[in-house]
Amino acid sequence: MSASLFTEFVSVCFDGNQSRAAEALGVDRSTVSRICAGDRGITPEVAKRVDELSEGRFTKESLVWPEEEVAH
């Protein structure tokens, strides 16, 4: 679930450009690609940056603990 939400973040905030997203997040493009593919989890640090870059639209909690977001 968090991989699809992260993919939506890349799509909405960076027009799907994984290279630009990676640069803004301070990670390698391969990291963004792996998270989008669901091959790698999202660290709390990356989730925090996503929250900040999206101005709260994609919260760190929903990325790190997606099942708890549904419970709210």
Backbone atoms as SQL, in Angstrom:
CREATE TABLE atoms (id INTEGER PRIMARY KEY, chain TEXT, resi INTEGER, resn TEXT, atom TEXT, x REAL, y REAL, z REAL);
INSERT INTO atoms VALUES
  (1, 'A', 1, 'MET', 'N', 0.819, -1.199, 0.000),
  (2, 'A', 1, 'MET', 'CA', 0.000, 0.000, 0.000),
  (3, 'A', 1, 'MET', 'C', 0.860, 1.260, 0.000),
  (4, 'A', 2, 'SER', 'N', 1.903, 1.303, 0.806),
  (5, 'A', 2, 'SER', 'CA', 2.730, 2.497, 0.847),
  (6, 'A', 2, 'SER', 'C', 3.479, 2.707, -0.466),
  (7, 'A', 3, 'ALA', 'N', 3.800, 1.620, -1.191),
  (8, 'A', 3, 'ALA', 'CA', 4.481, 1.769, -2.485),
  (9, 'A', 3, 'ALA', 'C', 3.575, 2.488, -3.467),
  (10, 'A', 4, 'SER', 'N', 2.289, 2.153, -3.491),
  (11, 'A', 4, 'SER', 'CA', 1.382, 2.835, -4.418),
  (12, 'A', 4, 'SER', 'C', 1.175, 4.288, -4.006),
  (13, 'A', 5, 'LEU', 'N', 1.168, 4.565, -2.737),
  (14, 'A', 5, 'LEU', 'CA', 1.037, 5.941, -2.261),
  (15, 'A', 5, 'LEU', 'C', 2.296, 6.736, -2.612),
  (16, 'A', 6, 'PHE', 'N', 3.454, 6.109, -2.474),
  (17, 'A', 6, 'PHE', 'CA', 4.710, 6.762, -2.846),
  (18, 'A', 6, 'PHE', 'C', 4.733, 7.030, -4.350),
  (19, 'A', 7, 'THR', 'N', 4.268, 6.072, -5.143),
  (20, 'A', 7, 'THR', 'CA', 4.187, 6.252, -6.594),
  (21, 'A', 7, 'THR', 'C', 3.265, 7.411, -6.933),
  (22, 'A', 8, 'GLU', 'N', 2.164, 7.531, -6.215),
  (23, 'A', 8, 'GLU', 'CA', 1.246, 8.657, -6.419),
  (24, 'A', 8, 'GLU', 'C', 1.941, 9.979, -6.082),
  (25, 'A', 9, 'PHE', 'N', 2.720, 9.997, -5.004),
  (26, 'A', 9, 'PHE', 'CA', 3.498, 11.186, -4.647),
  (27, 'A', 9, 'PHE', 'C', 4.419, 11.598, -5.792),
  (28, 'A', 10, 'VAL', 'N', 5.151, 10.643, -6.351),
  (29, 'A', 10, 'VAL', 'CA', 6.066, 10.936, -7.463),
  (30, 'A', 10, 'VAL', 'C', 5.275, 11.456, -8.657),
  (31, 'A', 11, 'SER', 'N', 4.139, 10.855, -8.910),
  (32, 'A', 11, 'SER', 'CA', 3.307, 11.273, -10.039),
  (33, 'A', 11, 'SER', 'C', 2.755, 12.680, -9.857),
  (34, 'A', 12, 'VAL', 'N', 2.211, 12.958, -8.685),
  (35, 'A', 12, 'VAL', 'CA', 1.572, 14.245, -8.415),
  (36, 'A', 12, 'VAL', 'C', 2.589, 15.371, -8.265),
  (37, 'A', 13, 'CYS', 'N', 3.617, 15.129, -7.493),
  (38, 'A', 13, 'CYS', 'CA', 4.565, 16.202, -7.168),
  (39, 'A', 13, 'CYS', 'C', 5.689, 16.372, -8.188),
  (40, 'A', 14, 'PHE', 'N', 5.968, 15.334, -8.973),
  (41, 'A', 14, 'PHE', 'CA', 7.094, 15.393, -9.909),
  (42, 'A', 14, 'PHE', 'C', 6.707, 14.915, -11.307),
  (43, 'A', 15, 'ASP', 'N', 5.416, 14.934, -11.611),
  (44, 'A', 15, 'ASP', 'CA', 4.925, 14.495, -12.926),
  (45, 'A', 15, 'ASP', 'C', 5.485, 13.122, -13.312),
  (46, 'A', 16, 'GLY', 'N', 5.675, 12.264, -12.320),
  (47, 'A', 16, 'GLY', 'CA', 6.165, 10.921, -12.558),
  (48, 'A', 16, 'GLY', 'C', 7.655, 10.819, -12.808),
  (49, 'A', 17, 'ASN', 'N', 8.370, 11.918, -12.715),
  (50, 'A', 17, 'ASN', 'CA', 9.806, 11.924, -12.994),
  (51, 'A', 17, 'ASN', 'C', 10.573, 11.436, -11.766),
  (52, 'A', 18, 'GLN', 'N', 11.009, 10.186, -11.809),
  (53, 'A', 18, 'GLN', 'CA', 11.697, 9.580, -10.669),
  (54, 'A', 18, 'GLN', 'C', 13.048, 10.240, -10.396),
  (55, 'A', 19, 'SER', 'N', 13.718, 10.709, -11.425),
  (56, 'A', 19, 'SER', 'CA', 15.012, 11.371, -11.225),
  (57, 'A', 19, 'SER', 'C', 14.849, 12.663, -10.438),
  (58, 'A', 20, 'ARG', 'N', 13.856, 13.460, -10.776),
  (59, 'A', 20, 'ARG', 'CA', 13.604, 14.707, -10.045),
  (60, 'A', 20, 'ARG', 'C', 13.181, 14.422, -8.616),
  (61, 'A', 21, 'ALA', 'N', 12.354, 13.398, -8.435),
  (62, 'A', 21, 'ALA', 'CA', 11.920, 13.020, -7.085),
  (63, 'A', 21, 'ALA', 'C', 13.119, 12.587, -6.248),
  (64, 'A', 22, 'ALA', 'N', 13.983, 11.787, -6.844),
  (65, 'A', 22, 'ALA', 'CA', 15.171, 11.309, -6.130),
  (66, 'A', 22, 'ALA', 'C', 16.054, 12.473, -5.714),
  (67, 'A', 23, 'GLU', 'N', 16.258, 13.428, -6.610),
  (68, 'A', 23, 'GLU', 'CA', 17.082, 14.588, -6.290),
  (69, 'A', 23, 'GLU', 'C', 16.485, 15.386, -5.131),
  (70, 'A', 24, 'ALA', 'N', 15.180, 15.608, -5.181),
  (71, 'A', 24, 'ALA', 'CA', 14.511, 16.373, -4.120),
  (72, 'A', 24, 'ALA', 'C', 14.547, 15.637, -2.780),
  (73, 'A', 25, 'LEU', 'N', 14.463, 14.313, -2.832),
  (74, 'A', 25, 'LEU', 'CA', 14.469, 13.505, -1.612),
  (75, 'A', 25, 'LEU', 'C', 15.875, 13.236, -1.090),
  (76, 'A', 26, 'GLY', 'N', 16.881, 13.490, -1.922),
  (77, 'A', 26, 'GLY', 'CA', 18.256, 13.234, -1.503),
  (78, 'A', 26, 'GLY', 'C', 18.636, 11.773, -1.517),
  (79, 'A', 27, 'VAL', 'N', 18.042, 11.011, -2.445),
  (80, 'A', 27, 'VAL', 'CA', 18.354, 9.587, -2.579),
  (81, 'A', 27, 'VAL', 'C', 18.689, 9.287, -4.037),
  (82, 'A', 28, 'ASP', 'N', 19.195, 8.080, -4.284),
  (83, 'A', 28, 'ASP', 'CA', 19.473, 7.642, -5.652),
  (84, 'A', 28, 'ASP', 'C', 18.166, 7.394, -6.397),
  (85, 'A', 29, 'ARG', 'N', 18.227, 7.564, -7.725),
  (86, 'A', 29, 'ARG', 'CA', 17.054, 7.279, -8.539),
  (87, 'A', 29, 'ARG', 'C', 16.633, 5.816, -8.391),
  (88, 'A', 30, 'SER', 'N', 17.621, 4.924, -8.239),
  (89, 'A', 30, 'SER', 'CA', 17.304, 3.504, -8.080),
  (90, 'A', 30, 'SER', 'C', 16.493, 3.257, -6.804),
  (91, 'A', 31, 'THR', 'N', 16.732, 4.046, -5.788),
  (92, 'A', 31, 'THR', 'CA', 15.955, 3.919, -4.551),
  (93, 'A', 31, 'THR', 'C', 14.494, 4.266, -4.807),
  (94, 'A', 32, 'VAL', 'N', 14.261, 5.361, -5.507),
  (95, 'A', 32, 'VAL', 'CA', 12.889, 5.764, -5.842),
  (96, 'A', 32, 'VAL', 'C', 12.233, 4.683, -6.696),
  (97, 'A', 33, 'SER', 'N', 12.951, 4.172, -7.675),
  (98, 'A', 33, 'SER', 'CA', 12.423, 3.124, -8.544),
  (99, 'A', 33, 'SER', 'C', 12.045, 1.876, -7.752),
  (100, 'A', 34, 'ARG', 'N', 12.916, 1.465, -6.835),
  (101, 'A', 34, 'ARG', 'CA', 12.640, 0.270, -6.027),
  (102, 'A', 34, 'ARG', 'C', 11.454, 0.469, -5.088),
  (103, 'A', 35, 'ILE', 'N', 11.320, 1.662, -4.516),
  (104, 'A', 35, 'ILE', 'CA', 10.169, 1.934, -3.642),
  (105, 'A', 35, 'ILE', 'C', 8.884, 1.885, -4.468),
  (106, 'A', 36, 'CYS', 'N', 8.896, 2.520, -5.643),
  (107, 'A', 36, 'CYS', 'CA', 7.713, 2.517, -6.511),
  (108, 'A', 36, 'CYS', 'C', 7.322, 1.103, -6.931),
  (109, 'A', 37, 'ALA', 'N', 8.318, 0.258, -7.168),
  (110, 'A', 37, 'ALA', 'CA', 8.067, -1.124, -7.587),
  (111, 'A', 37, 'ALA', 'C', 7.647, -2.024, -6.429),
  (112, 'A', 38, 'GLY', 'N', 7.781, -1.524, -5.202),
  (113, 'A', 38, 'GLY', 'CA', 7.442, -2.327, -4.037),
  (114, 'A', 38, 'GLY', 'C', 8.556, -3.259, -3.606),
  (115, 'A', 39, 'ASP', 'N', 9.750, -3.069, -4.186),
  (116, 'A', 39, 'ASP', 'CA', 10.891, -3.913, -3.849),
  (117, 'A', 39, 'ASP', 'C', 11.657, -3.425, -2.637),
  (118, 'A', 40, 'ARG', 'N', 11.366, -2.218, -2.208),
  (119, 'A', 40, 'ARG', 'CA', 12.065, -1.630, -1.068),
  (120, 'A', 40, 'ARG', 'C', 11.055, -0.842, -0.243),
  (121, 'A', 41, 'GLY', 'N', 11.212, -0.907, 1.059),
  (122, 'A', 41, 'GLY', 'CA', 10.333, -0.149, 1.933),
  (123, 'A', 41, 'GLY', 'C', 10.754, 1.309, 2.026),
  (124, 'A', 42, 'ILE', 'N', 9.897, 2.103, 2.593),
  (125, 'A', 42, 'ILE', 'CA', 10.164, 3.523, 2.775),
  (126, 'A', 42, 'ILE', 'C', 10.688, 3.735, 4.186),
  (127, 'A', 43, 'THR', 'N', 11.847, 4.333, 4.289),
  (128, 'A', 43, 'THR', 'CA', 12.406, 4.601, 5.612),
  (129, 'A', 43, 'THR', 'C', 11.673, 5.791, 6.234),
  (130, 'A', 44, 'PRO', 'N', 11.687, 5.882, 7.545),
  (131, 'A', 44, 'PRO', 'CA', 11.063, 7.041, 8.194),
  (132, 'A', 44, 'PRO', 'C', 11.659, 8.371, 7.721),
  (133, 'A', 45, 'GLU', 'N', 12.956, 8.383, 7.416),
  (134, 'A', 45, 'GLU', 'CA', 13.592, 9.623, 6.953),
  (135, 'A', 45, 'GLU', 'C', 13.047, 10.058, 5.600),
  (136, 'A', 46, 'VAL', 'N', 12.907, 9.106, 4.675),
  (137, 'A', 46, 'VAL', 'CA', 12.356, 9.430, 3.352),
  (138, 'A', 46, 'VAL', 'C', 10.888, 9.823, 3.495),
  (139, 'A', 47, 'ALA', 'N', 10.156, 9.116, 4.346),
  (140, 'A', 47, 'ALA', 'CA', 8.744, 9.453, 4.562),
  (141, 'A', 47, 'ALA', 'C', 8.598, 10.879, 5.085),
  (142, 'A', 48, 'LYS', 'N', 9.493, 11.291, 5.963),
  (143, 'A', 48, 'LYS', 'CA', 9.455, 12.654, 6.500),
  (144, 'A', 48, 'LYS', 'C', 9.697, 13.670, 5.386),
  (145, 'A', 49, 'ARG', 'N', 10.654, 13.372, 4.505),
  (146, 'A', 49, 'ARG', 'CA', 10.928, 14.291, 3.387),
  (147, 'A', 49, 'ARG', 'C', 9.745, 14.364, 2.423),
  (148, 'A', 50, 'VAL', 'N', 9.096, 13.223, 2.193),
  (149, 'A', 50, 'VAL', 'CA', 7.903, 13.211, 1.332),
  (150, 'A', 50, 'VAL', 'C', 6.830, 14.110, 1.934),
  (151, 'A', 51, 'ASP', 'N', 6.611, 13.974, 3.233),
  (152, 'A', 51, 'ASP', 'CA', 5.630, 14.794, 3.947),
  (153, 'A', 51, 'ASP', 'C', 5.954, 16.281, 3.767),
  (154, 'A', 52, 'GLU', 'N', 7.214, 16.629, 3.959),
  (155, 'A', 52, 'GLU', 'CA', 7.629, 18.036, 3.839),
  (156, 'A', 52, 'GLU', 'C', 7.494, 18.545, 2.406),
  (157, 'A', 53, 'LEU', 'N', 7.965, 17.757, 1.437),
  (158, 'A', 53, 'LEU', 'CA', 7.918, 18.185, 0.040),
  (159, 'A', 53, 'LEU', 'C', 6.486, 18.314, -0.482),
  (160, 'A', 54, 'SER', 'N', 5.602, 17.462, 0.025),
  (161, 'A', 54, 'SER', 'CA', 4.210, 17.496, -0.431),
  (162, 'A', 54, 'SER', 'C', 3.350, 18.413, 0.444),
  (163, 'A', 55, 'GLU', 'N', 4.002, 19.103, 1.373),
  (164, 'A', 55, 'GLU', 'CA', 3.311, 20.011, 2.299),
  (165, 'A', 55, 'GLU', 'C', 2.158, 19.317, 3.018),
  (166, 'A', 56, 'GLY', 'N', 2.418, 18.059, 3.434),
  (167, 'A', 56, 'GLY', 'CA', 1.455, 17.306, 4.226),
  (168, 'A', 56, 'GLY', 'C', 0.416, 16.536, 3.449),
  (169, 'A', 57, 'ARG', 'N', 0.421, 16.639, 2.130),
  (170, 'A', 57, 'ARG', 'CA', -0.566, 15.891, 1.339),
  (171, 'A', 57, 'ARG', 'C', -0.328, 14.387, 1.468),
  (172, 'A', 58, 'PHE', 'N', 0.942, 13.994, 1.487),
  (173, 'A', 58, 'PHE', 'CA', 1.328, 12.599, 1.678),
  (174, 'A', 58, 'PHE', 'C', 2.056, 12.536, 3.011),
  (175, 'A', 59, 'THR', 'N', 1.357, 12.128, 4.056),
  (176, 'A', 59, 'THR', 'CA', 1.916, 12.173, 5.401),
  (177, 'A', 59, 'THR', 'C', 2.906, 11.036, 5.642),
  (178, 'A', 60, 'LYS', 'N', 3.875, 11.320, 6.488),
  (179, 'A', 60, 'LYS', 'CA', 4.864, 10.296, 6.816),
  (180, 'A', 60, 'LYS', 'C', 4.204, 9.090, 7.464),
  (181, 'A', 61, 'GLU', 'N', 3.187, 9.327, 8.258),
  (182, 'A', 61, 'GLU', 'CA', 2.487, 8.218, 8.917),
  (183, 'A', 61, 'GLU', 'C', 1.816, 7.296, 7.901),
  (184, 'A', 62, 'SER', 'N', 1.201, 7.871, 6.890),
  (185, 'A', 62, 'SER', 'CA', 0.509, 7.036, 5.897),
  (186, 'A', 62, 'SER', 'C', 1.491, 6.233, 5.054),
  (187, 'A', 63, 'LEU', 'N', 2.725, 6.722, 4.930),
  (188, 'A', 63, 'LEU', 'CA', 3.733, 5.999, 4.165),
  (189, 'A', 63, 'LEU', 'C', 4.409, 4.909, 4.983),
  (190, 'A', 64, 'VAL', 'N', 4.655, 5.177, 6.261),
  (191, 'A', 64, 'VAL', 'CA', 5.359, 4.224, 7.101),
  (192, 'A', 64, 'VAL', 'C', 4.409, 3.216, 7.741),
  (193, 'A', 65, 'TRP', 'N', 3.234, 3.689, 8.139),
  (194, 'A', 65, 'TRP', 'CA', 2.237, 2.826, 8.783),
  (195, 'A', 65, 'TRP', 'C', 0.902, 2.950, 8.072),
  (196, 'A', 66, 'PRO', 'N', 0.788, 2.479, 6.832),
  (197, 'A', 66, 'PRO', 'CA', -0.434, 2.683, 6.050),
  (198, 'A', 66, 'PRO', 'C', -1.691, 2.091, 6.670),
  (199, 'A', 67, 'GLU', 'N', -1.573, 0.968, 7.381),
  (200, 'A', 67, 'GLU', 'CA', -2.757, 0.348, 7.992),
  (201, 'A', 67, 'GLU', 'C', -3.345, 1.221, 9.095),
  (202, 'A', 68, 'GLU', 'N', -2.504, 2.001, 9.768),
  (203, 'A', 68, 'GLU', 'CA', -3.013, 2.879, 10.830),
  (204, 'A', 68, 'GLU', 'C', -3.734, 4.079, 10.249),
  (205, 'A', 69, 'GLU', 'N', -3.347, 4.516, 9.042),
  (206, 'A', 69, 'GLU', 'CA', -4.012, 5.646, 8.399),
  (207, 'A', 69, 'GLU', 'C', -5.472, 5.311, 8.129),
  (208, 'A', 70, 'VAL', 'N', -5.748, 4.067, 7.751),
  (209, 'A', 70, 'VAL', 'CA', -7.101, 3.617, 7.474),
  (210, 'A', 70, 'VAL', 'C', -7.938, 3.627, 8.746),
  (211, 'A', 71, 'ALA', 'N', -7.317, 3.334, 9.879),
  (212, 'A', 71, 'ALA', 'CA', -8.030, 3.253, 11.148),
  (213, 'A', 71, 'ALA', 'C', -8.497, 4.616, 11.645),
  (214, 'A', 72, 'HIS', 'N', -7.913, 5.704, 11.166),
  (215, 'A', 72, 'HIS', 'CA', -8.272, 7.045, 11.661),
  (216, 'A', 72, 'HIS', 'C', -9.532, 7.508, 11.069);
